[in-house]
């Protein structure tokens, strides 16, 4: 159970020195209980209090880092603090791993790795990609498992995961790819001592696999007492409804009850054969509350849909994705190039950019800083006005880039044309209401 502010206050030095940034020890205790500060901010706290409060102040779900700096990127999972995004935010998107079986032929393995390496996408200015490759010991042969792991490590930059209940097979494969710091799965009741010893030796995270919630909690508690804390929990369930129930129970127990044996990231495995059904299953686990998901599909359309859903779930709604307010060039615009105005909400900007590019007329685009809101939202909030647009144009010195004095604004805010013309001295052209109308508009107005 989490300590209250008064419980924490009793363990503080009560000097009211203010060096922690708040005026009194009681105020600091309340802030610490609310998760708004850290114990390190108090310079006078005793070692005994640090030990007691350190455990109490630890996040309800442990942060676990996967991969190394040598991988395409390091991945952090866990460290979530709420059940619902609107309560605060979600911090670490669930990691997506793609399965590679070690019983594939050499040609099939090469082909699958080529597809996996292609699972990198650019959408609304962001890079979407999978996070790990999970090598599974489907053959039951330790040597073949190690060879497949080595091949995957040499052929991809993604982080690695080794999946086998055979501790001997894990040991052999780990020796081949230890430098990549793979995730080891699974540590079970039968093999956990050997697998955890391997993990501690190489500094690898471990997937704990129990038989249901209770057994998983018991096993996680055993392993944590072996002084290895980088754990990922798998209850062993594979049927969608059961997995969903387990994920929800683990998250609630960790967040609401601070139940430490289940205070670790979680993992789920998809089982559906049809790729579209598999993505629906995986999307369920993204929403509630898997920290890591192992999938089999490698089709770009299916995987992109899952990555897009993950991005939507883990985007902080209080911090809209936005682009920098500056002059963007589409193509190689000259001094007679059109100038388009929009907002700096990423989805709006990249939609406009795509349609301007489709017009095949080199142009300039100026996204006005509206705190990442769309055109109508920004206009309604008073953030997208004739004055603010004119000020942005002046600050970005668009006059020095073109010889004309014409600017295009979105059709939905035609009402701004008079104010903008008055404030900027430029002729204002009212563009189409929807970005899809830009190519036809551009060819009519600027085509030669």
DAGI-V468404 format. One record per residue. N is the residue number from 1. PHI is phi in whole degrees, -180 to 180 (* if undefined). BURIAL is 1 if it has 24 or more other ideal C-beta (glycine too) atoms within 12 Angstrom, else 0. D_FIRST is the distance of its C-alpha to the first C-alpha in whole Angstrom. Layout:
((N;PHI;BURIAL;D_FIRST) (N;PHI;BURIAL;D_FIRST))
//
This chain:
((1;*;0;0) (2;-67;1;4) (3;-77;1;7) (4;-82;0;9) (5;-59;1;13) (6;-70;0;14) (7;-61;0;12) (8;-68;1;13) (9;-58;1;16) (10;-63;0;17) (11;-96;1;16) (12;-88;1;19) (13;-71;0;23) (14;60;0;24) (15;-89;0;27) (16;51;0;27) (17;-75;0;29) (18;80;0;28) (19;-70;0;28) (20;-82;1;25) (21;103;0;27) (22;-124;0;25) (23;-71;0;27) (24;-132;0;25) (25;-65;1;22) (26;-66;0;20) (27;-64;1;21) (28;-64;1;20) (29;-61;1;16) (30;-64;1;16) (31;-66;1;17) (32;-67;1;15) (33;-64;1;12) (34;-85;0;14) (35;76;1;15) (36;-96;0;18) (37;-150;0;19) (38;-123;0;18) (39;-64;1;18) (40;-62;0;21) (41;-70;1;23) (42;-95;1;23) (43;-79;0;26) (44;-112;0;25) (45;-69;1;22) (46;-78;0;22) (47;-65;0;21) (48;-63;0;19) (49;-67;1;17) (50;-60;0;17) (51;-65;0;16) (52;-69;0;13) (53;-75;1;12) (54;-60;0;14) (55;-68;0;11) (56;-70;1;8) (57;-87;1;11) (58;-61;1;12) (59;-59;1;12) (60;-63;1;10) (61;-124;1;14) (62;-66;1;16) (63;-82;1;19) (64;-123;1;22) (65;-101;1;26) (66;-110;1;29) (67;80;1;32) (68;-134;1;34) (69;-64;0;36) (70;-74;0;39) (71;-71;1;38) (72;-55;1;39) (73;-168;0;35) (74;-82;1;32) (75;-120;1;29) (76;-112;1;25) (77;-129;1;23) (78;89;1;19) (79;57;1;17) (80;-89;1;17) (81;-125;1;14) (82;-137;0;15) (83;-85;1;17) (84;-126;0;20) (85;-57;0;22) (86;-70;0;23) (87;-71;0;20) (88;-157;0;20) (89;-176;0;22) (90;-99;1;22) (91;-98;0;23) (92;-126;1;24) (93;-56;1;26) (94;-64;1;26) (95;-81;1;29) (96;-107;1;32) (97;-113;1;34) (98;-110;1;37) (99;-77;1;38) (100;-130;1;41) (101;-82;1;42) (102;-84;1;44) (103;-96;0;47) (104;-74;1;48) (105;-68;0;52) (106;-58;0;53) (107;-66;0;54) (108;-67;0;51) (109;-65;1;49) (110;-59;0;50) (111;-64;0;51) (112;-67;1;47) (113;-66;1;46) (114;-61;0;48) (115;-66;1;47) (116;-64;1;43) (117;-64;1;44) (118;-88;0;46) (119;-86;1;42) (120;-129;0;42) (121;-132;0;43) (122;-116;0;43) (123;-143;0;43) (124;42;1;43) (125;78;1;43) (126;-114;1;40) (127;-95;0;40) (128;-107;1;38) (129;-159;1;38) (130;-72;1;36) (131;-116;1;34) (132;-139;1;34) (133;-117;1;37) (134;-102;1;36) (135;-89;1;38) (136;-107;1;38) (137;-86;1;40) (138;-69;0;42) (139;-76;1;45) (140;79;0;43) (141;-102;0;45) (142;-65;1;44) (143;-66;0;47) (144;-67;1;47) (145;-61;1;43) (146;-64;1;43) (147;-65;1;47) (148;-66;1;45) (149;-62;1;42) (150;-64;1;44) (151;-63;1;46) (152;-64;1;43) (153;-62;1;42) (154;-76;0;46) (155;-102;1;46) (156;-133;1;43) (157;-105;1;41) (158;-74;1;38) (159;-63;1;35) (160;-115;1;35) (161;-138;1;33) (162;-109;1;35) (163;-120;1;34) (164;-167;1;35) (165;-93;1;34) (166;-92;1;37) (167;-61;1;36) (168;-65;0;39) (169;-66;1;40) (170;-62;1;37) (171;-63;1;38) (172;-66;1;41) (173;-68;1;40) (174;-64;1;38) (175;-59;1;41) (176;-77;1;43) (177;-132;1;40) (178;-58;1;38) (179;-64;0;39) (180;-89;1;37) (181;49;1;34) (182;-72;1;33) (183;-76;1;30) (184;-103;1;30) (185;-134;1;30) (186;-126;1;29) (187;-99;1;28) (188;-111;1;28) (189;-59;0;27) (190;-78;0;31) (191;-120;1;31) (192;-62;1;28) (193;-64;0;29) (194;-71;1;32) (195;-67;1;31) (196;-67;1;28) (197;-61;0;30) (198;-61;1;32) (199;-63;1;30) (200;-65;1;29) (201;-63;0;33) (202;-104;1;33) (203;70;1;30) (204;-103;1;29) (205;-68;1;26) (206;-127;1;26) (207;-93;1;25) (208;-88;1;23) (209;-116;1;25) (210;-108;1;24) (211;-114;0;25) (212;96;0;23) (213;-61;1;19) (214;-62;0;18) (215;-65;1;21) (216;-65;1;20) (217;-63;1;16) (218;-63;0;18) (219;-69;1;20) (220;-62;1;18) (221;-65;1;16) (222;-61;1;20) (223;-67;1;21) (224;-64;1;18) (225;-76;0;19) (226;-88;1;23) (227;66;0;22) (228;-131;1;22) (229;-110;1;20) (230;-82;1;22) (231;-115;1;21) (232;-129;1;22) (233;-102;1;21) (234;-133;1;23) (235;-78;1;23) (236;88;1;27) (237;-72;1;27) (238;-130;0;30) (239;-73;0;31) (240;-52;1;30) (241;-63;0;29) (242;-69;0;27) (243;-61;1;26) (244;-59;1;25) (245;-62;0;22) (246;-64;1;21) (247;-61;1;20) (248;-67;1;19) (249;-62;1;16) (250;-64;1;15) (251;-65;1;15) (252;-66;1;13) (253;-65;1;10) (254;-70;1;10) (255;-81;1;10) (256;-81;0;9) (257;-105;0;6) (258;52;0;5) (259;-80;1;7) (260;-60;1;9) (261;-60;1;13) (262;-109;1;13) (263;-89;1;12) (264;-135;1;16) (265;-59;1;19) (266;-121;1;21) (267;-132;1;25) (268;-136;1;27) (269;-118;1;31) (270;-80;1;33) (271;-131;1;36) (272;-66;1;38) (273;-80;0;42) (274;-72;0;43) (275;-57;1;42) (276;-69;0;41) (277;-65;0;39) (278;-64;1;37) (279;-67;1;37) (280;-64;0;36) (281;-63;1;33) (282;-64;1;32) (283;-62;1;32) (284;-62;1;29) (285;-72;1;27) (286;-62;1;27) (287;-71;1;26) (288;-146;1;23) (289;-133;1;21) (290;-64;1;23) (291;-88;1;23) (292;-154;1;26) (293;-133;1;29) (294;-104;1;32) (295;-117;1;35) (296;-111;1;39) (297;-64;1;41) (298;-126;1;43) (299;-69;0;45) (300;-60;1;45) (301;-61;0;44) (302;-67;1;42) (303;-68;1;39) (304;-61;1;40) (305;-62;1;39) (306;-68;1;36) (307;-65;1;35) (308;-66;1;36) (309;-62;1;34) (310;-60;1;31) (311;-60;1;32) (312;-66;1;32) (313;-68;1;29) (314;-97;1;27) (315;-77;1;30) (316;-75;0;28) (317;-66;0;30) (318;-82;0;30) (319;-132;0;32) (320;-57;1;35) (321;-69;1;36) (322;-140;1;39) (323;-103;1;42) (324;-70;0;44) (325;-82;1;47) (326;-157;0;50) (327;-86;1;53) (328;-103;1;53) (329;-103;0;56) (330;-113;1;56) (331;76;0;59) (332;-121;0;62) (333;-67;1;62) (334;-100;0;65) (335;-79;0;67) (336;-107;0;67) (337;-70;1;64) (338;-63;1;62) (339;-121;1;59) (340;-107;1;56) (341;-111;1;54) (342;-149;1;50) (343;-102;1;46) (344;-95;1;44) (345;-68;1;42) (346;-55;1;42) (347;-62;1;42) (348;-64;1;45) (349;-60;1;47) (350;-71;1;47) (351;-67;1;48) (352;-63;1;51) (353;-59;1;52) (354;-62;0;52) (355;-74;1;55) (356;-64;1;56) (357;-63;1;57) (358;-66;0;58) (359;-73;1;61) (360;62;0;62) (361;-116;1;63) (362;-53;1;62) (363;-149;1;60) (364;-109;1;57) (365;-125;1;54) (366;-117;1;52) (367;-86;1;49) (368;-79;1;48) (369;-69;1;44) (370;-119;1;43) (371;62;0;39) (372;73;1;39) (373;-109;1;40) (374;-73;1;43) (375;-59;1;47) (376;-68;0;46) (377;-63;0;43) (378;-66;1;44) (379;-64;1;47) (380;-64;0;46) (381;-88;0;43) (382;76;0;46) (383;-98;1;45) (384;-127;1;48) (385;-124;1;51) (386;-59;1;55) (387;-67;0;54) (388;-68;1;51) (389;-67;1;53) (390;-62;1;56) (391;-64;0;54) (392;-63;1;52) (393;-59;1;56) (394;-69;0;57) (395;-64;0;54) (396;-89;1;54) (397;54;0;58) (398;-65;1;59) (399;-59;0;63) (400;-76;0;63) (401;-99;1;63) (402;-133;1;65) (403;-90;0;68) (404;-86;0;68) (405;-135;0;66) (406;-125;1;64) (407;-136;1;61) (408;-105;1;59) (409;-114;1;56) (410;-61;1;54) (411;-61;1;56) (412;-67;1;53) (413;-118;1;54) (414;-56;0;57) (415;-61;0;57) (416;-82;1;56) (417;-58;1;60) (418;-64;0;62) (419;-61;0;59) (420;-67;1;59) (421;-63;1;62) (422;-67;0;63) (423;-77;0;60) (424;-103;1;61) (425;81;0;65) (426;-96;1;64) (427;-76;0;65) (428;-104;1;62) (429;-101;1;63) (430;-88;1;60) (431;-83;1;59) (432;-69;1;58) (433;-70;0;55) (434;-109;0;53) (435;-60;1;53) (436;-60;0;55) (437;-86;1;58) (438;-63;1;58) (439;-56;1;60) (440;-65;0;63) (441;-61;1;63) (442;-64;1;63) (443;-67;0;66) (444;-72;0;68) (445;-87;1;67) (446;-120;1;67) (447;-67;0;69) (448;-119;0;72))
//
